[in-house]
Amino acid sequence: MTERALRHRFPREQRLGRQRDFARVFARKCTASDALLLVYVDANDLAFSRLGLSVGKGVGGAVIRNRIKRLIREAFRLSQHDLPAGLDIVCVAKPAKAGTMHDYQRSLSSLVKAAYRKYQGPRPEKVS
């Protein structure tokens, strides 16, 4: 693989999977939103950022929800090196007309940076 291909991978370690990690990020309440996404961020003490997704049934049927998740994952994969490192990012898709991958990429990039600017202070206590 070329260096660029290796740089733009999205390995399992960059995915947020545990409920307690989602709860910690939601408890931080450091958010930004637009017509497509609501983004929560919190620090993770790692050298890279991790992505978690929440796409509810209100967004659409299973096919639409899965497509939106694929688009957001691809947007993160392509823009992860332009985002601040060391963040846990949870994207909540809003029930709106589904955008293109470039729409999600622009939205994700600007919202993560906006939410990160709001980030301050110590983390909240652990959520059980």
Disulfide bonds with the S-S distance in Angstrom:
none
